[in-house]
Amino acid sequence: MFSCLVLSQGDIRNVALSLANAKKRAIRRYTFTIDVGTFRFGSGEYRYDQYPLMNMLQELREGFYPMLVEVANRCLETLRP
């Protein structure tokens, strides 16, 4: 688990290389892609990753989730009448 949830340049390079290699080998990394412009959320694409996620991405997800839940719950409380 990432203790401080900060990636080194080497970590970022490894993820980028892994994704680039998967693309070269025509490995499908995404279950589907959404064009966000269709829903008027700006421009670009949002891609849903195929499971299982790369180990590093899964660890980041698990590390960030508890903090995001706390922030989301505070926002919800603020928005409630």
C-alpha positions in Angstrom: 0.0 0.0 0.0 1.2 3.5 -0.7 1.8 5.1 2.6 1.6 8.7 1.4 -0.2 8.2 -1.9 2.5 10.0 -3.9 3.9 8.4 -7.0 7.6 8.7 -7.9 8.6 9.6 -11.5 9.6 5.9 -11.8 6.1 4.7 -10.7 4.4 7.0 -13.2 6.8 5.9 -16.0 6.1 2.2 -15.2 2.3 2.8 -15.4 2.7 4.7 -18.7 5.0 2.0 -20.2 2.6 -0.7 -19.1 -0.3 1.0 -20.7 1.7 1.7 -23.9 2.8 -1.9 -24.1 -0.7 -3.1 -23.7 -1.8 -0.8 -26.5 1.0 -2.1 -28.8 0.0 -5.7 -28.1 -3.6 -4.7 -28.8 -4.7 -5.7 -25.3 -8.0 -4.2 -24.5 -7.6 -2.4 -21.2 -11.0 -0.8 -21.1 -14.5 -2.2 -20.9 -16.0 0.8 -22.6 -15.4 4.4 -23.4 -17.8 7.4 -23.0 -17.5 10.6 -25.0 -18.2 13.1 -22.3 -19.2 15.7 -24.9 -22.4 13.7 -25.5 -23.5 14.5 -22.0 -22.3 18.1 -22.1 -19.5 17.6 -19.6 -16.9 19.2 -21.8 -14.8 17.4 -24.3 -12.8 14.2 -24.2 -13.3 10.6 -23.2 -13.8 8.7 -20.0 -12.7 5.1 -20.0 -13.7 2.3 -17.6 -10.8 0.1 -16.9 -11.0 -3.7 -17.3 -10.6 -5.7 -14.1 -8.4 -6.8 -12.5 -6.7 -3.4 -12.4 -3.0 -3.0 -12.5 -1.6 -3.6 -9.0 -0.4 0.0 -8.6 -3.8 1.4 -9.7 -5.7 -0.9 -7.4 -3.5 0.2 -4.5 -4.0 3.9 -5.3 -7.7 3.3 -5.5 -7.8 1.6 -2.1 -5.6 4.3 -0.6 -7.6 7.2 -1.8 -11.1 5.8 -1.1 -11.2 6.3 2.6 -10.2 10.0 2.2 -12.7 10.5 -0.6 -15.5 8.9 1.4 -14.8 11.4 4.3 -14.9 14.4 1.9 -18.1 13.1 0.1 -19.9 12.6 3.4 -19.0 16.1 4.6 -20.3 17.5 1.3 -23.5 15.5 1.6 -24.1 16.9 5.1 -23.5 20.4 3.9 -26.0 20.0 1.1 -28.8 18.5 3.2 -31.5 20.9 4.2 
